[in-house]
Amino acid sequence: MDISSGDRRLSNGNGKINIVLDGTLLDTFMNCQRKFYYRFELRRETPTKPKALDKGGIVHVGYETYYKLLKEGKDFVYSLDGALMSARLSLTKDSDLSTEDGRLCLNTIEESLNYWRQADTNLQILGVEESFAYILYEDDKFRIMMIGKIDLRFSDRQYENCPLDHKTYSRDFPVLRKTNQFCNYATSLNSDYLFVNRVGFQTTLKPPEKYKRVPLSYDEQFRKQWRDNTIKWAMRYYDCIVDNDWPMNDTSCTKYNRVCEYYDVCDSSGEDTKEFKLNFAFKVGEAWDVSKILTLREED
C-alpha cells in the first residue's frame, strides 16, 4: 500500500511510516476531519486572507526584524527603525489591508516595542523564528514527528531557554495552556514555561492594558499528558488517510461566533454539489509543506 503524500505529512521512510504534524494541522484535524481534508488535502482556501490574520502577520514581520537586530547587538532605535521598515515593505508587497489598518499595525509595533523596551534589555535572546523538529513517538512501525517554528527563545534571571509566542488580538480572550501550539513549543524544548506576548490593537486602551506577557506552566506530567493524547490523534489521522474517509464534526460548524468557511459546502446534498461549491467559492492554494521546516532544521 502506497501512503506517500506529496507534502510529506505521511510517508514511508527507513522501513517506517512517518507521520509529521504541527500545531495548525493538529488543531484543524481535531476540530473537524472534513475541514482538514478540504484545507490541507484538497488545498481549498478562501480567495482573500482574513483581515485579523493579515494584521497579525504584519506585526510578526516587524517583531522578527526587531528581535533579530537586538540579538545582533544593535541598539533600540536602530532595531525599531528596522522593524518598521520591514513591516512597511510587507504591507506593500504581501498585504491587502487598507491604509488605516496598515497604519494601525505600524503604530501598534512602535508603541508595544517602546512599552517593552526596558524589559527587553534584560533578555538574552537565544533565537528568533527558529524551526524545530523532534520525534514525539516511535515504535517498530510508526514514527510521529512534531515540527514548528518558535517566535522567540530567551533566557533571563528567572527563566532559561524559554519559548515566547506573539499573539495579536482585537478582542480580549483567555490564554489557555492546553493550546496545541503552546504544548508543542514547550515539549520541543522540554521547557516548564512558555510566555504569550499579547499584543492588542485597541486604540482606546493604555499600553499596560493591551500589552501583556502571560506566563504558562508546562510541568513534565502535563507535557506527557499532551504527548499521549497527541499520539492517539496522529493515529486517527493515519486511519483517515488509509481509508480515505474524512468524517464531518457537526458540532464544530460554529466556533467563537464564526461559521466555518466550508459550512455551505458541507451543508450541500450530494458530492457533486459539494465539489461544485468548492470549485466556485475557493481557490487552490499552495501545499502546506511541512517538509520545508524539516529542511530548514537539517540545514542549521
C-alpha positions in Angstrom: 0.0 0.0 0.0 1.4 3.4 -1.0 0.6 6.1 1.6 3.1 8.6 0.4 1.9 12.2 0.4 3.4 15.0 -1.8 3.9 17.3 1.2 5.5 14.6 3.4 2.9 14.7 6.2 2.6 11.0 5.8 5.3 8.9 4.1 7.2 5.7 4.0 10.8 6.1 5.1 13.5 3.9 6.7 11.1 1.0 6.9 8.6 3.0 9.0 5.6 5.1 8.4 6.5 8.7 9.2 3.6 10.9 10.4 4.6 14.6 10.5 2.3 17.2 12.2 2.4 20.7 13.5 0.1 22.8 15.7 -2.1 24.0 12.9 -2.5 20.6 11.3 -3.3 19.1 14.7 -5.8 21.8 15.7 -7.6 21.5 12.4 -7.8 17.7 12.4 -9.1 17.7 16.0 -11.6 20.3 15.1 -13.1 18.5 12.1 -11.6 15.9 9.9 -13.6 17.0 6.9 -12.3 20.6 7.3 -8.8 19.2 7.4 -9.5 17.3 4.2 -10.7 20.4 2.4 -8.0 22.7 3.6 -4.9 20.5 3.6 -5.6 17.6 1.3 -7.6 19.5 -1.4 -5.8 22.8 -0.5 -9.0 24.8 -0.9 -8.8 28.3 0.7 -10.8 31.5 0.5 -9.7 34.0 -2.2 -8.8 36.7 0.4 -6.9 36.5 3.6 -8.9 37.2 6.8 -8.1 40.7 8.0 -7.1 39.5 11.5 -4.6 37.1 10.1 -3.2 39.8 7.8 -2.8 42.3 10.6 -1.1 39.7 12.9 1.2 38.8 10.1 2.4 42.3 9.6 3.2 42.6 13.4 5.1 39.4 13.3 7.2 40.6 10.4 8.1 43.7 12.4 8.9 41.8 15.6 11.0 39.3 13.8 13.3 42.0 12.4 13.4 43.8 15.7 14.4 40.9 17.8 16.9 39.6 15.2 18.6 43.0 15.3 18.6 43.1 19.1 20.2 39.6 19.1 22.9 41.0 16.8 23.7 43.7 19.4 22.0 46.7 17.7 20.6 49.4 19.9 16.8 50.1 20.4 16.4 52.9 17.9 18.2 51.0 15.1 16.2 47.9 15.8 12.9 49.7 15.9 13.6 51.5 12.7 14.4 48.2 11.1 11.2 46.7 12.4 9.0 49.5 11.0 10.8 49.3 7.7 10.2 45.6 7.3 6.6 46.0 8.3 6.1 48.8 5.7 7.6 46.6 3.0 5.4 43.7 3.9 2.3 46.0 3.8 3.3 47.0 0.3 4.2 43.6 -1.1 2.1 41.0 0.8 -0.9 42.6 2.3 -4.5 43.5 1.3 -5.0 45.7 4.3 -6.5 49.2 4.0 -4.3 52.3 4.6 -6.0 52.7 8.0 -5.4 49.1 9.1 -1.8 49.3 7.9 -1.2 52.5 9.9 -2.7 50.7 13.0 -0.2 47.8 12.6 2.7 50.2 12.4 1.5 52.2 15.4 1.0 49.0 17.4 4.5 47.8 16.6 6.1 51.1 17.6 4.0 51.5 20.8 4.4 48.0 22.0 8.1 47.8 21.4 8.6 51.1 23.2 6.5 49.7 26.1 8.7 46.6 26.4 12.0 48.5 25.8 13.3 48.3 29.3 12.1 44.7 29.9 13.8 43.6 26.7 17.2 44.8 27.9 17.1 42.0 30.5 16.5 39.3 27.9 19.2 37.1 26.5 17.8 36.4 23.0 18.7 32.9 22.0 16.7 32.5 18.8 14.2 34.3 16.6 11.8 32.4 14.3 13.6 29.1 14.8 12.3 25.9 13.2 12.4 22.7 15.1 11.5 19.0 14.6 11.5 16.2 17.2 10.3 12.6 17.5 7.1 12.5 19.6 6.7 8.7 19.4 8.4 5.8 17.7 7.9 2.1 17.5 8.6 -0.7 15.0 6.0 0.6 12.5 5.4 4.3 13.2 7.4 7.4 13.8 5.4 10.5 14.8 7.3 13.8 14.4 6.2 17.2 15.5 7.5 20.4 13.9 7.0 24.1 14.3 8.6 27.5 14.5 9.1 29.4 17.7 8.7 33.2 17.5 11.3 33.9 20.3 13.5 31.8 22.6 15.1 33.6 25.5 16.8 33.3 28.9 16.8 35.9 31.8 17.3 36.0 35.5 14.3 33.7 36.2 13.7 31.6 33.1 16.1 29.5 31.0 15.7 28.6 27.3 12.1 29.7 27.4 9.8 30.0 24.3 7.7 33.1 23.7 4.9 33.3 21.2 3.4 36.6 19.8 -0.4 36.8 19.7 -2.2 39.8 18.4 -5.9 40.4 19.2 -8.6 43.0 18.9 -11.0 41.5 21.4 -9.9 40.0 24.7 -9.7 36.2 25.0 -8.5 33.8 27.6 -5.0 32.4 27.2 -5.1 28.6 27.6 -2.1 26.4 28.2 -3.7 23.4 26.5 -3.3 25.0 23.1 -1.6 22.5 20.9 0.8 25.1 19.5 2.0 26.1 23.0 2.2 22.5 24.2 4.3 21.6 21.1 6.7 24.5 21.7 7.2 23.7 25.4 7.7 20.0 24.6 10.2 20.7 21.9 12.4 22.5 24.4 11.5 20.4 27.5 10.5 23.8 29.0 8.5 24.1 32.1 7.3 27.5 31.0 6.1 29.4 27.9 5.2 33.1 27.6 2.4 34.5 25.4 3.2 38.0 24.2 -0.3 39.5 23.9 -0.4 42.5 21.5 -3.7 44.4 21.4 -4.9 46.6 18.5 -7.3 48.6 20.7 -6.8 52.3 20.3 -8.9 53.2 23.4 -6.7 51.2 25.9 -3.5 52.2 27.5 -0.3 50.1 26.8 -0.4 48.3 30.2 -4.0 47.1 29.4 -3.3 45.7 26.0 0.4 44.6 26.0 0.9 41.8 28.4 3.3 38.8 28.6 1.4 35.9 30.2 3.4 33.0 31.6 2.1 29.5 31.2 3.4 26.5 33.1 4.2 23.1 31.5 5.5 20.6 34.0 6.7 17.2 32.9 3.5 15.4 33.8 1.4 17.9 31.8 3.7 17.6 28.8 3.4 13.8 28.9 -0.4 14.1 29.1 -0.4 16.2 25.9 2.1 13.8 24.2 0.0 10.7 24.9 -3.2 12.4 23.6 -1.5 13.7 20.5 -0.2 10.2 19.6 -3.8 9.0 19.6 -4.9 11.8 17.3 -2.0 11.1 15.0 -3.1 7.5 14.6 -6.6 8.7 13.8 -5.1 10.8 11.1 -3.3 7.8 9.7 -6.6 5.9 9.6 -8.3 8.7 7.7 -5.5 8.7 5.1 -5.6 4.9 4.7 -9.4 4.7 4.5 -9.8 8.0 2.6 -12.6 8.8 5.0 -12.9 12.2 6.5 -16.0 12.5 8.8 -17.7 15.8 9.5 -17.9 17.1 13.0 -21.2 19.0 13.0 -20.5 20.5 16.5 -17.6 22.5 15.0 -19.6 24.3 12.3 -19.6 27.4 14.5 -16.7 28.4 16.7 -16.4 31.7 18.6 -19.4 33.2 16.8 -17.8 32.4 13.4 -19.3 30.0 10.9 -16.7 27.6 9.3 -15.7 28.7 5.8 -16.7 25.3 4.5 -20.2 25.3 6.0 -22.1 25.8 2.7 -20.1 23.0 1.2 -20.8 20.5 3.9 -24.4 21.7 4.1 -25.0 20.6 0.5 -26.7 17.4 -0.6 -24.6 15.1 -2.7 -20.9 15.0 -3.5 -21.4 16.7 -7.0 -22.8 19.8 -5.3 -20.1 19.9 -2.8 -17.4 19.7 -5.5 -19.1 22.5 -7.5 -19.2 24.8 -4.5 -15.5 24.0 -3.7 -14.5 24.9 -7.2 -16.7 28.0 -7.4 -16.0 29.6 -4.0 -12.5 28.6 -3.2 -9.1 28.8 -4.9 -6.4 26.1 -4.8 -3.7 27.3 -2.5 -0.1 26.1 -2.0 0.5 22.8 -0.3 1.1 23.0 3.4 4.6 21.7 3.0 5.8 20.8 6.5 8.9 19.4 4.9 10.2 22.9 4.4 10.6 23.3 8.2 12.3 19.9 8.3 14.7 21.0 5.6 15.5 24.3 7.4 16.2 22.3 10.6 18.5 19.9 8.7 20.5 22.9 7.3 21.0 24.6 10.7 
